[in-house]
Amino acid sequence: MTERAVWFARRHATGLTVTITALVLAGVPLVLRNPYKLGILNLIAVHAIVVLGLNLFIGYAGQISLGHAAFFGIGAYGSGVLALIGVPPWIALPLTAIAVALAALLIGVPTLRLSGHYLAMATLGFNIVVHHVFVQWDAVTGGPSGLSGIPSFVVPGFVFQGEQRQFYLLWGAVVIGLTLALNLVRSGVGRGLAALAEDEVAAAALGINVRRGKIAVFAISAIFASVAGSLFAHYMGTITPDTFGIFASIDFVIMVIIGGLGSLWGSLAGAAFVTLLPNVLGDLDAWRDIIHGLIVVIVLTLLPRGLLPGVVRAMATAIGKQRRAPRTESMPAVRG
């Protein structure tokens, strides 16, 4: 029976880990009653959804994007505008996500012919253009002042209002997004992405449609960002263009790097680390961008795989040394 249990646990380790994580998260609002702390956790959840999608594009497909804050913002403004004209949020969210996916496809077809720094600059330019539209299109976006009065997310018969209910909504979305991303990377499509990240020429030689793979994962990552933006708009109730500028895109990339390229669980750690940092810095928050840069350099130097994978690897190494130590001590002395 024990052997069967061990076999089952190993075979379904990912699913069991996600289930345990979901159960732990379900108990957090019952223990943590402080609205401020729940609010920080909710912001971590929003960022984690964006980073999960972005990590698919950067960590698994081996591409670079400095424009995902634009998709995040389109999701927020799309749902916000639709909700303000009377469209139920649970309908506005998928409609906006579909529109963002189509926009990502239109942008991705010409843009993803590029690679490396050229692709980064192209996505950065896209973010600048979208941010400019948010600021200038007063009639729709509210201009520099943004939109206010966006209603809370609602499904028929239930309103997600208050930090506790929002926690379940946002972290429920994180668990769903994490499950979908984990299944994607373990599928044939995910293995194709991994091959693409290693060597595009070799991947093409193996019969993988490199161009189609890039465009598909770009659209999927944009959908993640759009959903996060929609949930963010309904959570905050007020949105402004500054939230979706190029520095937000850079922060998302930093979250991916700190959490670990190609580590979906690390995406949660990276989102938590960067979101919590301003609260830890206090008076040093004015130096946040410089501190972010220093942290990225330190992580890339000491933990090139990212914060969470690096810590896990260090713990595994330490445990391995402890297990080998008694055996070394008990070895009989060699006599010449």
BATI-240868 format. One record per atom (N, C-alpha, C): residue in one letter; x, y, z negated. Coordinates in pm, whole numbers, plus 50000, padded with zeros to 5 digits. Layout:
aXYZ/...
***
This chain:
m500834987950000/m500005000050000/m500865012550000/t501945011949920/t502845023249913/t503525025850047/e503945014850113/e504595016250242/e503655022350345/r502375018150342/r501385023850434/r501195038750406/a501175042350277/a501005056350240/a502185064750289/v503415059150273/v504595066250320/v504575067650472/w504185056950541/w504095057350688/w503065067750733/f501915067950664/f500865077550699/f501335091750675/a502015093850562/a502495107350528/a503505112250630/r504405103350674/r505415107350773/r504785109950909/r503825101450945/r503195102851077/r502355115451086/h501705119050975/h500805130650975/h501345141750884/a502655143050879/a503275152850788/a502815166950818/t502745170450945/t502365184150982/t500925187150942/g500015177750974/g498615179850938/g498405180550789/l499115171850715/l498985172050568/l499535185050511/t500635189950566/t501215202450518/t500265214150541/v499645214650659/v498685225350689/v497475224250595/t497005212050570/t495845210050481/t496165214550339/i497345210650289/i497755214650154/i497895229850145/t498485235650249/t498625250350252/t497265257150247/a496295251850324/a494955257650326/a494295256550188/l494485245250121/l493895243349988/l494515252949886/v495835254649896/v496515264049805/v496015278249830/l495905282149955/l495415295549989/l493995297649940/a493165287149947/a491775288449904/a491675291849756/g492685287749678/g492645290449534/g493255303649494/v493955310349586/v494655322949551/v493695333749501/p492595336849572/p491705347549521/p491045344149388/l490975331349355/l490375327449227/l491325330149111/v492625330549143/v493635333049040/v494085347549041/l494285352849161/l494775366549178/l493585375949199/r493255383449098/r492075392149104/r492405406549140/n493665409949140/n494075423749165/n493815427449311/p492925437249337/p492595440949475/p493805445949554/y494725453049488/y495905458249557/y496785446849608/k497035437049522/k497875425749562/k497185417249668/l495885415649657/l495155408449762/l495225416149894/g495195429349885/g495305437550005/g496635435550076/i497725434449999/i499045431950059/i499065418250126/l498495408250060/l498425394950119/l497595395050247/n496565403250250/n495735404150371/n496515410350487/l497335420350458/l498165426250563/l499205416250614/i499735408250522/i500675397750563/i499985388250660/a498725384750632/a497985375650719/a497815381550859/v497475394450866/v497315401050996/v498615400451075/h499715403951010/h501015403851078/h501425389651115/a501085379951031/a501465366051058/a500815360951186/i499585364951213/i498905360551335/i499645365751458/v500035378551454/v500795384251567/v502115376851584/v502815374551474/v504145368651479/v504085354051526/l503045346951490/l502895333151538/l502865332851691/g502065341651749/g502005342151895/g503295347051956/l503915357151895/l505155362751949/l506285352551942/n506285344351837/n507325334051823/n507195323451931/l505985320851978/l505825311652091/l506535317252214/f506435330352233/f507015336752351/f508525338352337/i508995342452219/i510415344952199/i511155332152159/g510625325452056/g511325314052000/g511245301452084/y510105299252151/y509925286852226/y510135288652376/a509675299852431/a509855302252574/a511175309352604/g511835314352500/g513135320652519/g513095334152587/q511935340852583/q511785354052644/q511835364852535/i511715377252575/i511755388252478/i510655398252512/s509985403052409/s508935413152429/s509045423752321/l509095436152364/l509065447452273/l507765455352292/g506715448252332/g505455455052359/g504235448652299/h504415439452204/h503245432452151/h502365441152061/a502915452152012/a502075461351936/a501005467452025/a501255467852157/a500255472952251/a499055463652255/f499285450452264/f498185440852263/f497465441052128/f498245442752022/f497685444151887/f496755456151882/g497195467351940/g496385479451941/g495175478352030/i495315472052148/i494155470452237/i493095461952169/g493535451552097/g492585443452023/g491845451551918/a492595460051846/a491995468151740/a491015478451798/y491465485851900/y490585496051959/y489435489752034/g489665478552101/g488585471952174/g487465467752083/s487795460751975/s486775456351880/s486155468251808/g486995478151775/g486475489851705/g485465497551787/v485775500051914/v484865507452001/v483575499552023/l483705486652051/l482515478352074/l481625477751950/a482245476551834/a481455476051710/a480735489151683/l481395500251716/l480765513351692/l479595516151785/i479565509451901/i478415511451991/i477345500551971/g477545492351867/g476495482951830/g476725468351863/v477865465051921/v478155450951950/v478585444051821/p477995432651785/p478395425551662/p479875421951666/p480585423451555/p482025420651553/p482385406551598/w481545396751566/w481875382951603/w481755380751754/i481095390051823/i481065389751970/i482155398852026/a482395410151960/a483405419752007/a484795413652007/l485105405651906/l486445399751895/l486795390752015/p485975380752048/p486335372352165/p486285379952297/l485345389552311/l485305397352434/l486595405252453/t487075411152346/t488335418752352/t489505409452381/a489505397752319/a490595388152342/a490645383752488/i489485381552548/i489435377752690/i489985389052777/a489575401452745/a490065413052821/a491575414452808/v492105412252687/v493545413252664/v494275402152739/a493715390052740/a494335379052814/a494435382252963/l493355387953018/l493385391853160/l494415402853185/a494485412453092/a495485423153105/a496905417453099/a497115407753009/a498425401452996/a498805393953124/l497825387653185/l498085380653312/l498465390553422/l497735401853429/l498035411853531/l499415417953511/i499765420053384/i501075425853354/i502175415453369/g501865403253326/g502865392653326/g503315388253464/v502385388353561/v502735383553695/v503925391253754/p503915404753753/p505105411753805/p506245412853704/t505895414653576/t506915417453474/t507785405453445/l507195393553443/l507945381653405/l508835376353517/r508915383853626/r509975380953723/r511325385353667/l511255394253568/l512455399353503/l512855390253388/s514035392453335/s514485384853219/s515455393353139/g515745388753019/g516735395452935/g516375409852903/h517365418852914/h517165432952879/h516145439652969/y516075435453094/y515125441553186/y513685438653144/l513435426353099/l512105422753050/l511785430552923/a512755431752835/a512555439152710/a512185453752740/m512885459952835/m512605473752870/m511235475152936/a510855465353017/a509545465853084/a508415465152982/t508525456052885/t507485454852783/t507475466952691/l508665472552665/l508735484752585/l508025496152656/g508245497352787/g507565507652865/g506055505952863/f505595493452870/f504155490652860/f503595495452728/n504335492952620/n503895497352487/n503795512552480/i504755519452539/i504755534152538/i503545539552614/v503245533552729/v502095537852809/v500795535952733/v500625524152673/v499385521152599/v499245530652480/h500335533052409/h500285542252295/h499895556252341/h500415560352455/h500065573552510/h498585574252543/v498015563552596/v496575563052626/v495765564252497/f496195557252391/f495495558152263/f495455572552212/v496545579752232/v496655593452181/v495845603252266/q495855601352398/q495275611252489/q493805608952521/w493315596652513/w491945593752555/w490975596552440/d490805609252411/d490015613452294/d488585608052297/a487965608052413/a486545604452422/a486295590152377/v487265581352391/v487085567252356/v487835563552229/t489105567552223/t489955563052112/t489965572751993/g489395584652011/g489425594451904/g490705602451900/g491595600251998/g492835608052004/g493765605251888/p494585615051849/p495545612951739/p494885609151607/s493625613451588/s492925610451463/s492455596051456/g492325589451571/g491915575551574/g490425573551556/l490055561351522/l488655557751499/l488415555251351/s487255558951304/s486885556151164/s485455550951161/g485075545351049/g483725540051034/g483515526651101/i484595519551132/i484485506351193/i483905496651090/p482835489551123/p482195480851023/p483035468650990/s482795462850873/s483485450650834/s483075439150926/f483925429150933/f483615417651018/f482405410350961/v481545406051051/v480305399651009/v479985388151104/v479495377351047/v478905366551124/v477445366051082/p476575359951162/p475145359851127/p474905355050984/g474385364150902/g474025360750765/g475115362750662/f476295367450703/f477375369050605/f478295380450647/v478615389250551/v479495400750576/v480795398650498/f481925399650568/f483225398450503/f483645412250452/q483155415550335/q483425428650276/q484095426650141/g485095434750112/g485855433149989/g487105424950014/e488115427149930/e489415420749951/e489335405549943/q488495400249853/q488435385749837/q487845378949960/r486735384050009/r486125378150128/r487015380150251/q487655391850259/q488575394350371/q489765384850365/f490195381350244/f491305371950230/f490965358650297/y489775353650270/y489385340750328/y489255341750480/l488765353150529/l488635354950673/l490015355450739/l490895363850686/l492195366150750/l493105353950738/w493165348050619/w494035336450604/w493435324050669/g492115323550680/g491485312950758/g491915313850904/a491975326250956/a492455328351093/a493915324351108/v494725327051004/v496145323051008/v496265307751017/v495495300750934/v495555286050934/v495125280451069/i494075286351127/i493615281851259/i494695284551365/g495255296751361/g496305300251456/g497535291451441/l497925288651317/l499085280051291/l498835265951344/t497625260751321/t497285247351369/t497335246651521/l496765256651586/l496775257051734/l498205257951787/a499025266451723/a500405268251769/a501225255451748/l501035248851634/l501765236451607/l501385225651708/n500105224651739/n499655214851838/n500195218151976/l500285231052007/l500785235152138/l502255231152156/v503075234052054/v504515231352069/v504805216252067/r503895208352013/r504105193852011/r503535187152134/s502845194552217/s502255189052339/s503265189252453/g502845184152568/g503695184552686/g504035198752727/v503075207752710/v503315221852742/v504405227552652/g504345224052523/g505345228952430/g506745223752461/r506835211052499/r508145205452536/r508675212152663/g507765215752752/g508175223152872/g508715236752836/l508065243452738/l508545256452693/l509925255352631/a510145244752552/a511445242852490/a512535241052596/a512205233552700/a513165231652810/a513435244852881/l512385252852897/l512505265852963/l513415274952883/a513285274552750/a514115283152664/a515585279252671/e515865266252687/e517255261652691/e517935265652823/d517255262752935/d517855265553065/d516755265553170/e516465277353226/e515385278353324/e515685270353450/v516925270353493/v517285263253614/v517105248153595/a517565243153480/a517425228953452/a515955225153438/a515175233953373/a513745231253356/a513055230553492/a513405239653582/a512825239453717/a513225226853792/a514465222353770/a514945210153836/a514185197853787/l513685198453663/l512925187353607/l511455187753648/g511085197553729/g509725198253779/g508805207353700/i509355214953605/i508545224053525/i508335237053602/n507095241453610/n506785254053676/n507145265453581/v508355270553595/v508895280453501/v508045293153500/r507735298053615/r506985310753625/r505615309453561/r504905298553593/r503575296553536/r503665294853384/g504685287853336/g504855285953193/g505075299053120/k505905307853178/k506155320953117/k504865329153107/i504135329453217/i502905337453220/i501875331953122/a501755318653116/a500775312553025/a501085315752880/v502335314052839/v502675316552698/v502605331452666/f502885339952764/f502745354352745/f501285357952717/a500365352052794/a498935354552774/a498465349052639/i498955337252601/i498565331352473/i499045340152358/s500285344852366/s500805353452259/s500045366652252/a499595371652368/a498795383952369/a497435381752303/i496845369952323/i495565366752259/i495725366652107/f496815360652058/f497085360651913/f497125375051862/a497865383751934/a497995397751892/a496645404851897/s495835401951998/s494525408252011/s493605404451897/v493575391551864/v492735386851752/v493175393551622/a494485394251601/a494995400951481/a494575415551478/g494655422251594/g494255436351601/g492775438151571/s491925429551624/s490495430351597/s490215428651449/l490825418551388/l490615416151245/l491155427751162/f492265433551207/f492855445051137/f491895456951139/a491295459551255/a490375470951268/a489175469251175/h488595457351172/h487425455051086/h487815454650938/y489055450850912/y489525450650773/y489785464750722/m490475472950800/m490835486350755/m489675496150766/g488845494850870/g487755504150891/g488165516850963/t489465519650962/t490015531551029/t491325527651096/i491505531951221/i492755529051292/i493245541751361/t494575543151369/t495185554651435/t496265549751532/p496595557551634/p497575553051734/p498955549851677/d499355556951572/d500705555051518/d500945540751471/t499885533751435/t500025520051386/t500505510751497/f500315514651623/f500565505551735/f501675510751827/g502615518351770/g503715523751848/g504845513651867/i505925518351927/i507035509451959/i507725504051833/f507675511851724/f508325507151601/f507575495151542/a506265494551566/a505505482751522/a505955470551601/s506175472251732/s506655461151815/s508015456351766/i508875465751732/i510205462051683/i510085454551551/d509185459051463/d508965452151336/d508505437751359/f507645435651458/f507175422051486/f508335413151532/v509215418751614/v510385411051659/v511295407851540/i511455417551450/i512265415451330/i511665404251245/m510345403951234/m509685393251159/m509995379651219/v509975378951352/v510295366351420/v511735362251391/i512655371551402/i514085368551383/i514355364251239/i513805371751144/i514045368351003/i513395355050969/g512185352651017/g511525339950989/g512185328251057/g512775330651174/g513465319951247/g512885317951385/l513725319351487/l513275317151623/l512885302551641/g511665300251688/g511195286651708/g510705280051582/s510535287451474/s510005281951349/s508665288451319/l507575280951341/l506245286651318/l505985288951170/w506445279851086/w506305282150942/w507155294150900/g508305295650966/g509145307150937/g508485320250976/s507565319751074/s506835331851113/s506065337550994/l505495328650913/l504765333250795/l505725339650695/a506895333450679/a507895338850587/a508405352450635/g508665353550765/g509155366250820/g508125377350806/a506855374150832/a505785384050817/a505665388550672/a505765379050580/a505665382450438/a506845391050394/f508055387450438/f509255394650397/f509205409250441/v508925411650569/v508945425250623/v507765433450570/t506605427150551/t505435434450499/t505635438350354/l506285429750276/l506505432550134/l507645442550112/l508545443750209/l509755451850192/l509465466250151/p508515473450216/p508255487350174/p507815488450028/n507105478349978/n506665478549838/n507815476149742/v508835469049791/v510015466349708/v510975478149711/l511065484849825/l512035495749842/l511715507849755/g510435510949739/g510065522549659/g510555535549719/d511425542649648/d511935555549694/d512835554249817/l513305542249844/l514195540049959/l513425537350088/d512105538950085/d511285535750202/d511655544550322/a512175556550297/a512595565350407/a513745559250486/w514475550050424/w515605543350489/w515195529550544/r513895527350556/r513395513950589/r513985508550720/d514005516950826/d514485512250956/d515945507950949/i516765515650877/i518165512050862/i518305499150783/i517515497950676/i517575485850594/i517095473750674/h516065475550757/h515605464750845/h516755459950933/g517455469450994/g518565465951082/g519655458351009/l520005462850888/l521025456050809/l520595441850773/i519325440350738/i518815427050703/i518885417650822/v518515422750940/v518595414451061/v520025409951087/v520985419251073/v522395415851095/v522845405250994/i522475406950868/i522865397350764/i522255383550791/v520955383550827/v520295370750854/v520915363750973/l521165371251081/l521755365251201/l523175360151174/t523875366751080/t525255362651049/t525295350650955/l524515351250848/l524565340750745/l523545329650769/l522385333250824/l521315323350847/l520835324850991/p521625320551087/p521275322651229/p519965316251271/r519525306051199/r518255299551233/r517055306751172/g517325316951090/g516245324151026/g516215321750877/l515405329650807/l515365329250661/l514865315850608/l513655311750649/l513065299450596/l513845287050639/p514135285250770/p514925273350807/p516295273050739/g516915284850722/g518215285250657/g518135281250511/v517125286050440/v516955282450299/v516645267650285/v515765262350371/v515415248150366/v516645239650392/r517445243550490/r518655236050523/r519645236350407/a519795248150344/a520705249250230/a520255240450114/m518925240150088/m518395231649981/m518615216850012/a518395213150138/a518595199150177/a520055195150161/t520975204250196/t522405201450180/t522775199850034/a522215208749948/a522495208049805/a521975195149744/i520765191049785/i520185178549733/i521015166649779/g521465167049906/g522295156249958/g523595154949880/k524215166249844/k525455165849767/k525215160149627/q524085163649566/q523775158549433/q523565143449435/r522945138649542/r522705124149552/r524015116449575/r524955122549646/r526215115749674/r527195116649557/a527025126549470/a527965128649361/a528095116649267/p526985110649215/p527115099149124/p527835087449189/r527605085149318/r528255074049388/r529765076149392/t530165088549413/t531605091449417/t532255089149283/e531555093149174/e532095091549040/e532185076949001/s531255068749048/s531195054749007/s532115045749088/m532765051149192/m533655043049276/m534895038949195/p535285026649204/p536485022349128/p537745028749183/a538665031349097/a539915037649137/a540725027949222/v541365033149320/v542195025049410/v543595023649349/r544045011249331/r545365009049272/r546345004549379/g547465010849379/g548465007449479/g549364995949439/
***
